């Protein structure tokens, strides 16, 4: 269920802010969003998997903190990222 190296590289390349960027908030949020989507699909098929549900809630919380940080740091980057990922707030 984890992201493959190829998928992760594609996400990093599409959301990075400069050529050697791998850890900016945009990249971290994009990777977490992809993992959240995959885990949500898994939980729709396996509704009694409470251990994975706890992990999902932790990921959502981490993403929320990163988005709050980005919003406080640079509102324009936050709005662009939110629009690109289709995240509601």
TAVEN-V248922 format. One record per run of one state. SS is the DSSP state (a for helix, b for strand, c for the rest). FROM is the first residue (numbers start at 1). LEN is the number of residues. If there is no record, write none. Layout:
ss = {SS | SS}
from = {FROM | FROM}
len = {LEN | LEN}
This chain:
ss = {c | a | c | a | c | a | c | a | c}
from = {1 | 5 | 16 | 25 | 46 | 50 | 74 | 75 | 86}
len = {4 | 11 | 9 | 21 | 4 | 24 | 1 | 11 | 4}
